[in-house]
Amino acid sequence: MKEAKKGKDGCGDKKCPFHGNLKCRGRTFTGTVVSAKMHKTVTVEWSWKYFLPKYERYERRRTKIKAHNPKCIDAKEGDIVRISECRPLSKTKNFVVIEKTGKEKGFKEKTEAMTESKHKKKEEKKEERAEEAKGGENAAIEG
């Protein structure tokens, strides 16, 4: 395991595997940070292929895991990180970020495209509802 950046006193986080007393054991994964909005927590996601024997084809599946983000590592959205299993840190956190390996190319563009498509779908639904409401009023007036 690579050492994280060490300051004079370290990061001062008890749940840091480098400067605290947290022991890492079990599985390790590499993924992309999708969300870093929570305090000292990041959501890491990676995709993998699953074979469907009936159709003899692969489908893409993804896994999302919440992990502890120590101050000395400080992973942001779009970073590619390595996470390692540890003891349960909270109800949903059983992993800790141990290394930043780089940035994902095109992460901003991908997230922007996803948010735009969500807004377009919402607008289309609003327009459909408005048209249905107008059609219901016209039918009531004629009848």
N, C-alpha and C positions, 0 to 999 in steps of 0.2 A: 504494500500500500504506500502511495506517495505521501509525503508530509505536506500538510497545509501551510499557508503562510503563517509564520510565528512572529508575533509582536514581542514587546518586552515582557508582558504578562500573559500573552496568548489572547484568546478571545473572551475568556471569563465565563464561558457557557458550560454549565455542569453536564449538559447533554451532548457535548462535542466529543467525537471519538479521539481527537488529537490533544485537546487541552483540558478535557473533563474526565469523568470516570465511566464513560460509556464503552462497553465492550461490543464489538461487531462480530457476529457469527452467523452462519447460515448462507442464504443465497445472496448473490450480487447481480444487479441488472444495470443496463445502460439505456437511457431514454432522454427525451426532450422535456424541459420544463414548460408546462402549458400555462400554469397559473402560479403567481408568486404574491397574491394579494393578502394572504393570511399572514399573521405575525409568526415569524420563524418557521413557516411551513410552506412547502412547494408541492404542486401536483406534477408528477412525472408520468409521461405517457410514452408507450412504444407500441408498434404494431407488429404482427406476426401473421404467418400464413397457416391456415388450417385446411387439411385435405378432406373433401367430402367424397367418400367412396361411391355413393350412389350416382353422383353426377361426374365423377372422375375429374374433378376440378378443385382448385384452391379458392378459398375465400379469405379476405383480409379481416383479421380481428385485432382489437386493441385492448391494452391493459392500462388502467389509470391507478396510480398509487400515491398516497400522500406521504411525504417524507420530511424529516426535520432538516432545517436549513441553518447551520451554524453561522455566526457572524464572520468567522474567518474565511468561509467559502463564499457566502453571499451570492447564490445563484439567482439569476434574473430570468424572465420569460425568454424563451428561444435558446437557452443554453443547453448543450448536451452534457449530461452529468452521469456519474456512476453512483448508484445507491447500494447500500448494504443493509442486511437485516440485523436487527438488534432487539432488545427487550421492548415490550410495549411502552411507548412514551405517552400515549393518550388513547382515547377510545378508537381512533382511526389510524394512528401513526405507529408503525412497527419498523420503519426504515429510516436511515439517516444518509444525507448526501456526504460522500467521502471525497469526491473529486469532480472538478469541472474539466471537461475535455475539449470544449470548443463551442462554437455557435452553429445553429442550424441555418443553412442557406435558404432564403425565401420564406422564413417563418412569418415576418410581418405581412408579406403579400398574401400568404395563405390565410392568416387570421382576418385580415381586412376583407378578403373575398367572402369568407364565411359570414361575417357580420353584415355585409351588403346583401347577401342572399337572404338572410333572416329578415332584414328590413323590407325587402321586396315582397316576400311572402306575406308579411303582415299587411302591407299596403294593398296587395291583391285581395286579401280576405276582407278588408274594410270596404273596398270598392264593390265586391260581390254582395256584401250585406246591404250596402246602400242601394244597389240596383234591385235587390229583392224587396226592400222596404218600399221603394217607389212603385214596383210592380204590384205589391199588395194594396197600396193606396189607390192606384188606378182601377183595380178590380172592384174595390169597395164602392168607388164613385159610380162605375158603370152599372153595378148590381143594385 
